[in-house]
């Protein structure tokens, strides 16, 4: 919601190799040792330990402009990934959300959150929020409040205004700063913010993200004292073929030899396999009520890690608060908007040039400057929702999201691979055999990655030509069709087994005369390219409740509804809309044994069996269409 006001890190993300870690990917440029950098020439660095209300001290690094003739706002980033480089004589190449804000002058502050790196205390992954705290009770909200209280009272040349920001996990901490917020906190930008680990990152609708298995090292191992050195290690899997590695380690119990009980988070993942109180208490979306600071939620339409968080954070604030609340989504993978690259490319698809720079200069900097440096009593000049259409490759602004004027339209999954807006009264089915020992790969690429990025726009022809993937496709479109909002797959299915996963993919099929760009992999052509627009999975046992799973009754027709996160995409005239249905997506998610088990981490090898799945022709995919 935009109210009427007057508007007065640089972070480079890399696709992780088998030797790279998430904190390295997120923090790399801020850790760079750059002699004679702009930062060193123009900022003074100070390191302090700020005491929280319970006596625990948190390492905090403060970069203040050397020009002391002016006062500046404070931009605070709280992170579990380290404030490196440590030492008051060591400077990173860049500080802050982007180079514009750095060069204009702001007080940039970084803090190791409780229990991480050089801070004291015990770390708790996605620490639960405590409403109505008493005495010395603490959570991330109180730690943020206490930090801001110290900063505005102890850091010289500050103007009394504070903003928080962060991408991914730091985005979660930015969201957390909104709860019981400090009066000095005026502007908050959660970006690719985690909202709930049962729907972001480690689980997707009950399915375990096997691609995140190695990441549990980052979050799982505890430390006893503050440290500036890494205290955890990653398992050496001894291969560059991730698909084969996880296939050879099926069932999941075969992976136990790589982690012992000292990996606390891995033990939690293995114990809490339903949406129980453990996960529910750690979700932050449900607490976003009566928010006071201005918020700008940012995300990437092709973020393989955190789509649930940004969309649901914006929606929850919009529904339950009366603050300034805006949404920005661009053609980015995880954190791309903080990069500075001329060509914006995801996988094989080029979306335009200098798109991230446009965001940093004209949106992000404008937002923070307005609420932290200006007079907040008029219009900002920013849109309620600034969204990039990934089909037309253009930015559009809306007064709301989803936009006004959208309608729901259903496309039915018909025999002979047809996707139509009419259903057949005759009962028909499309069947396929799913074998968990020969799972459908999520990508053709053979490599080890932390979390895949490029597959979010990958060519899906390889999948559509497999017998264990159902494909449904429209005729060639005679007019443009623009999707602007969520997608709901309303499936009616049956299986010969007692358990099954359901993966739905929405795909833009390019025309035959589409020409290649310089970004396309050598073995591919954009002619008839099957570009994935959105995908999502549901572990079928959670079809009625995330907290109370139940098996399928073999051969019984059963309703399975699966929500896919929002898109803003125009299927152009001459293209086709395609929907693919499959039951494995390996090893992005783990393979379902297709025999019901209470805990997937305790499944036996004998549980993994091939089963026949059936999709009935009264199944439909409901699109949100912009008219």
Helices and strands as residue ranges (DSSP letters): H 22-31, H 38-42, E 43-51, E 57-65, E 72-79, H 99-104, E 107-112, H 140-154, E 158-167, H 169-176, E 185-191, E 203-204, E 207-208, G 210-215, H 216-220, H 242-248, G 252-258, H 264-271, H 277-282, G 285-287, E 294-300, H 308-320, E 325-330, G 336-338, E 343-346, E 349-353, H 355-359, I 360-364, H 365-373, E 385-389, E 394-398, E 406-414, E 418-420, E 429-434, G 436-438, G 454-457, H 461-464, E 470-473, E 481-495, E 501-509, E 530-539, G 540-542, E 558-571, E 576-582, G 600-602, G 605-607, E 611-616, E 620-626
